[in-house]
Amino acid sequence: PADLSIRVDPYGGAIVGLGVLDDVVIVFKETAIYAFGGPGPAAAPALDPQSGFSPPQLVTSDCGCKAADSIGLTPDGLIFQSEKGIMLLDRTRQLQRIGTPVTAYNAQTVTRTVLLPDRPYVLLTSADAGARALLYDYERAQWSTFTNHIGIDAAVVGGSLYYLRTDSRVFKETIGSYADDGL
């Protein structure tokens, strides 16, 4: 229904994905980012005609998101993959280029961004041939990479990290074990 939709300016190309940052919905487009908030439509609009969403506001006009699955929430804000690399939209809605140390991997398509629950890390997987998984330590602002972690998807279930490999196998992380499939 029209009451449940909101029109976003066509500037910036197609909508790639959405994220929620505090009380604001972030709209990631190909080359721009917008934000809107508000309680949404009332259950009985006649009783509260003022409720709804704020008009979408342009956050940045020179950077967008290239992979919807790369959008992930961290304590610092929303991390995502852009044509300019890995970026962070912080809680003040400022854009930070946090991926400069891993620019060598900008051509990889991030298939999932996962916040690990027990460590200050964010894992970004990729299914590209020869890809490396990227691990961001947001407390130290440092990056690491992993080989042999090519993944289509990843999730934290019951406090453990699982990722789906391109050969249809699911791997579960075991803290303290540094072998992949016994190697």
Disulfide bonds with the S-S distance in Angstrom:
none
